Amino acid sequence: MVRQSLSFNSVEFSYPASVYPTLKNINFEIAGGWTGVTGENGAGKTTLLLLAAGLLPPGAGTVRGIAVSFYCPQRTDDIPEYWEELFYADDNAAGRLLDRLGIEADWPYRWETLSHGERKRLQLAAALWRNPDLLAVDEPTNHLDAEASALVKDALAGYRGIGLLVSHDRALLDSLCGNCLFLREGSATLRPGGVSSGLVEEERETAERRGLRKRLQDEEERLAAEASRRRRVVEGSRNRLSKRGAAPGDHDTRGKINLARLSGKDAVGSGQYRRMKNRLEKAAEEREKTGPSGERKQGITLKSRRARADRLLFLEAGSIALGEGRQLSFPDLFIRPDDRIALTGPNGSGKSTLVRHALACLPAALPLLYLPQELGAEESRAILDATLREGEKPRGEILSRFSRLGSDPRVLVKSALPSPGEIRKLVIARGIFREPALIIMDEPTNHMDMVSTGLLEAALAEYSGALLLVSHDKLFLSRLTGQEWAIGGGGEIQITGNRE
């Protein structure tokens, strides 16, 4: 059997409203197994998957694709296609796949009440059931707890076609991928191995480029200094050879000037200067070939306006209905001005429901930065439009902070629809100006690239206000919180940590 492959040949793509191409001169070829796709938010990862799956036509170049392909999207707004085929299949394979991903029989019928983690597993099950020749999967472990992530990893490992996997989960990419495609500033580099080894290689290449650029810059400065010296010599020579300062009757001086001109010393000096200028221009061209002069400035500061109240939030002991006869019960819950709280629990246990209940009980005047678990397409467009309508100064400050979270604002402002990672950074950049006394973030690292996650973690570590963080990332929470509200399997909250 002939082994299929996917190839991109000089592929370029630009969205209609974009000034800059999203992808340019993309060339690679891959065969069976998983290939990771990584890069900062807005780098074009989703666009590349859509091109590979035949859902977007390239603006230039060719994509030699696969006969049967399927794209599994990053968002979980809509119930996946083909779920009926999966649930009503009359063979054991479908049942084994549903069991493998821990999917319950009633999930399609209560899609609106499912957690985003449960939706993601059903979405992946429908994609894997199709068993296409090419499967393009966008952020499969977003929203998932540790147990569900392990189920997804196991299910993806069983796929035998050509797989493209966009993820910021380094462990997942390292375990599944035979090579990784690194997207940066519209271009792509295919490297063998998982993402960790690829990042090491990328850093080595970056360091080499920096060193070369530094050497070329030093040479350019030396040539510029020499060119400047020779220019001064030439200008001095021309001044000496000018007859403007000689008296009309001073035949001796005028004769010496004529003799100097005939000797050609001025022409020699001018020729040396022109050659030095040419060398300087070539040195500048060589330096430009090494790429941009430096990285964007990164890192933000989250200032807090100190609240006067002893408690920012108080929830009296009670319960919340979760649907399907389930309840979330909780003791007295409160947040003080310097509390740093982790809200944990398995998918579907009611974490986001509790967050929404808490938000409804907060004082209206409390300065708050709230980042929801998901932002839909229309809401994302509205947030971007509101940003672009801001005055010049606040808009510039917002976009500057957006840039410092690791994404290019030039790409953002020309986007028809920001990526989920970009819109989360924009919400944070806008919220900074409130100097919030309380920050509530529901799965803040979902959709964010690895660099941006580190920048956000560093900013939250320095933040002096109150934090309520929902996350399945235990390391992230351990570095930032000192108290835990843990939702158990029975639907009850246990509180541990510094509550005194």
N, C-alpha and C positions, 0 to 999 in steps of 0.2 A: 504494500500500500504506500502511495506517495505521501510523504509527510507534508502537511500544510504549514504555511508560514504567513506571517503578517509583515508587510514592509511599507515604510514611508520613504518616498523618494522626493527630495527637495520640496517638502510640503510647507506651505504657508497658509495662515488663516487670520483674517481680521473680521471682527464684528462690525456691522454697518456704521455704528456711531463712534467707533474707536479711531483715535488718531494714530495709535501705535499698533503694530501687528501683535496679536496674542501669541502666535507661533511663527517662526521664520526659519526656513531652510532646515527642516527636520528630516534627518536621515537615520534609519535603523531598520534592522530585520530581526524578528524573533520567531521561534518555533514553539514547540510544546512546553508546558509548565508555566509557572507563575512568574511574571515580570512585575516588579514593583515600580510605581511611578511616584516620585516625590519632588517637592519644591515648595516654596513659600506660597501662602494664600494669594490667589490671583495670578499664579505663574502659568496657568493654562492646562492644569492636569485634567479637569473634567472635559475641557474642549478636546484634548487629545483622545480621551476615551470615546467621545461622541464621534470623532472622525474615524477611529478604528472600527466602531460598530456600524459605520455607514449612516449615522443619523445626521451628520453634517457633511457637506461637500467641501473639499479643500479649495481655497482661493487660488492656489497655484500648486504645481507638483501632482503627484499621484499617490493614492493609498491602494495598495494591492491587498484587498481584504479577504475575508473568509466567507464561504457560502452562507453559513448560518451563524449569526452573532446575536448577542443579547447584552443590553446595558442595564445594570442594576444601580439606580440613582442614589445620590447622597441623601436627598430629602426623603421623608417618610410621610408626606402629606396625604397621598392617595393610596388606596388599596392596590396591591400589585396586580398586573395582568396575569392571567392563566392560573389564578388561585383555584378556580373551579375545576380545571383539569387535574390539578394536584389532589384536591380533596375528594374528587369523585372517580379517581383512577381505580380500575378494577384489578390492580396487581399489588404485590407485597412491597415493591420498591418504593412506592409513594408513602406507604405507612412507615417503612423504615426511615425514610428521610424526615418525616414529621417527628418521629420519635427521637431521631438523632439530634434535632434542633429543639426538642422540648416544646413543641407546638401543640396546643390544645384544640379540640374539635370545634369549639365555639368562637375561636378568635376572629374568623372572617365576619361573623355576624355581629360582633361588637367592636369593630375596628375603631370607632370614635373613642371608646373608653380604654383602648390598649395604651400602654406606655410606649414611648418611642423605641425603647429597647425591644419590646415584644413585636412592634411593627417591623423593625429591622430584621428580626429572625424570620418572620413570615415572608417578607420581601425576598430574602436570600433563598428561602426554601423554594419559592416559585421560580427564581432564576436557575437554581441548580436542577430543578425538575425538568426544565427545558433541555438541559444537557447540550448546549450549543457548541459548535466548533470553536468559537471565540466567546469568552465571557469577560466583560469589562465591569468590574465591581468598584464602586466609589464609597470609600469610608465604611467598611462593613462592621467595625467594632464600636462606632459611635453609639453612645447611650447604654452600652451593655455592661452588666456587672461581670465579675470575674468568672462566675460559672457559665454564663451565657457566652462570654468571649471564648472560653475553652471549647464550647459546643460548636461555635462558628468556625474556629480555627480547624477543628477536626473535620467538619463538613467540607470546607474549602480544600483541605488537603486531599480529599478524595476525588476532586475534579481532574480529568485527564486531558482536557483540551488546551488551547492557548488562552492563558489568563492574563489580564491586565488588572493590577491591584493598586488603587490609590489609597494610601493610608498614612497617618502620622504615628501609627503604632509600630515602634521600632522592633519590638519583639516579634510581632506578627510578620513583618517583612523579612526579618532575618530567618525565621523558621520556614517560610513557604517559598521564598523567591530565589531562583537560580541566578538572576541578574536584576539590576535596577536601572531605571531611566531617570536621570536627574535633569529637571527643568530649571533653567535659570535665564532670566531676561530674554525669554522667547526662544532660546536655543535648547538643545537636548544632547545629553551625553549618556551613552549606554555603558554601564560598568558591570563586570561579573561579580557574582556573590550577592549577599544581602546588603541592606542599607548601611549597616555599621561599617563594613569594610569599604563600601563606596564612599562614605563620608570621610574616612581616613584618607583615601586616595584623592578626594576632592580638596581636602585641606592641604595635602602635600602640593598639589598642582597650584592651588591659590597662593601658597607660600612662595613657590617658585616664580609665579607671575609677579608677586610683590617685590621679590628680590631683583628680578630682571628690570622691572619698572624703576626701582630705586637706582640701579646702576645706570640705566639710560637717562634718568633724570639728572644724576650727578654729571654725566658726560655732557648733557645738554647745557647745564649751568656753566660748566667749564668752557664750552665752545661759545656760549653767549658772552662770557666775560672777555674771552680772547677777541671775539668779533667787535665788542664795544671798544676794546683797546685799539684795534686796528682802524676802526672808524674814526677815532679821535686823531690817530696819526695822519690819516688821509685828510681830515678836515684841517688839521694844522698845516699840512703840506700845501693845501690849496690856499690857505690864508697867506702863507709865505710867498707863494707864486702869483699872488694877485698884485697888479700894478696900481690899484686904487690908492694905496698909501704913498706911492712914489711921486715926487714932484716932476712936472713936465720937463724940466731942464736937467733932471738927475739921470744923465745918460749911463753913468757907472752902475747904479742900482738896477735900472731897466735892462741893461746888458746882462747882468748876473741872472736876473729872472728868466730872460730869454734862453740863456745857456742851460739853466736848470730844467726848463721845459723840454728843450731838445734832448737832454740826457735821458728822459723817460722815467725818472724816479717816481713821479706822481702816478704814472700809469701802472708801474709795478705795485705800488701800495694799494691802488684801487683794485687791481686784479686779485691781490691777496685777500682783500676784504670781501670781494664778491665770492671767492671760493669758500671763505669761512662762513659766509651767510648760507651758501648751499649746503655745507656740512651740517649747519645748525638746523636747517629745515628738514633734512633727512633724519637727523636725530629725533626731532619732534614727531615725525611720522612713525618711526620705529616705536617710540614711547606710546603713541596712541594705539598701536596694534596690541599692546598688552592689556587693554581694557580700561575701565573707569579708574579714576585716580584713587578712589577709596570707597568704603562701604558707607551706607546711610547711617547717620547717627541713630543709636537705638537706646531704648530704656525710657520709662516714664515715671513720674512721681504722682502718687495718689494722696492728695492733701485731704485732711479731715477737718470739718467744722465741729468742734466739740459740743455735744448736746448737754443741756443743763439738767435734764431729767436723770434720775438714778436708773430708770429702766426705759429703754427705747420701745420695748414690746413686752406685753404680758398676755398670755393665753391661759385662761382658766381651764383646769382639767376637764376633758370632755372627749368627744369622738366625732369623726367625720365619716359620712357614707362614701364608700368607694365604688358602689355599683355591684350588681350580682350578689347582693346580700352581704357584702364584706364591709367591715368597719375598720377605721384607724383610730385607736384609742391612745390618749396621751395624758400625762400628769400635768401639773402647772408648768408652763414653759415661759421663760423670760429671757430677754437679751439686754445686757447692760452695755454702757458705752465702750467698754474695752474687751468685751467677750469675743472669742474667736471660735466659732462652732462649726463642726462637721455634721451634716445630716446624711446618714447612710442607710442603706437597705437594698434588697434585691429589686430587680425590675418589677414594676407593677405593685410595689408595696405601699405607694401613696406619697412619695417624697415631694413630687411636684404639686400634688393636691394640698399638702400641708403648707408648702411655700405660698401658694395662692391664697390660702386661708389666712396666713400670717400677714401678707401684703394688705388684705382687706381690713385688718385690725390695726395697722400702723397709723399714727397721727399724720394728718394731711400735711402739716408744716415740717415734718422731719426730712432733712436733706438725705436723699436716697439714690443709690445707683443700683438698678435691678437689671440683671442679664437673664432673660428666660432661657429655657432649655432649647427651644427652637423658635425661629422667626420665619414666617411664611414668605412667599415670593412678593405678595402685594405689600406686606408690612415692611419688607426689606427695601423695596422701591421707595416707599413713603419716607423712610428714615434717610435714605440718600438724598431724595428731593428736598427734604427739610434742611439738610446740611448745605446743599448747594444754594438754598435761598437765604442762608445766613449772611450777615454783613461781611465785608471783606476781612476785617480783623478776626472776628470769632471763627469764620470759616477757615482762615489760614492757620489759626491755632489748633483747631480740631484736626485738620489734615496733617499738621506737623506731628501731633501726637499719634495719629493713625500710622504715619510713616515710622515713628519710633517703636511701634509694635511689630514692625517687620514686614510691611507691605508698601507697595508703590502707590502713592495717592494719584499719580497721573493715570494709572490704569483704572483706579476706582471711579474717578469723576467722569470717565468716558464709558463706563459700563452700562449696558442696558439693564442688567440685573447683577448686583454684587454676589460673589460667592458666599456661602454660609460662614466661612472663616472671616472674610473681609467685613461682613455686616456685624459680626460680633465685636471685632476690633473697633468699628465705627461707633457702636453703642457705648463701648468703654471710653473712647476718646471724647464723646459728647458728654458722658456722665461725669468726667473729671471736673468740669467747670462748676458743678454744684458743690464741690468740696463736701462730699457726702459724709454724714455721721455714721451711716450704716451701708454696707455693701452686701447685697444678696445675689449670689450667682448660682444658677442651676446648670450643672455640667459645663463649667466655663472653658474646659480644654477641648470640648467637642469641636470638630472642624478646624481647630487651630493647628498650624504647623509646629514642628518641634522647637524652632527658635522662638516663635511667638509665645509658646507655652512657658518657656524659661523666662522671657521678659515679663510676662504677666505674674509669674510666681515671685520674681524678684520685687516687683512693685507692691504686691500684696504683703510680702514679708515686711516691708518698710512702712506700710500703712498703719496709722495709729488709731483708727476708728474700729467699729464693731464689724465682724464678718460672720455671715452665714453662708457656708459653701456646701453645695450638693455635688458629690463626685464619686465615681468608682475608682479613681486613681488614689490608692492608699498612700503612696509616697508623697504626692502633691498635698494631700490633707495633713499628713504627719508633719510636714514642714511649716504649715500655716495655721493649724488649729490646736487648741488645748482642751476642748470639750467636744463630746460626741453625743448626738441624738441618734440612736441606732434603732431602726424599725425592724423588729423580728418577724419571723414567719407567722406568728399568731396575730399580727397587726397591732402590736403594742410597742411603745417607745421606751427604751431604757436609756438613762442618762448617765454618762461617765465623764470623769475629768473635773476640771477646776470650776465648780459651781458655787463655792462658798461665797 
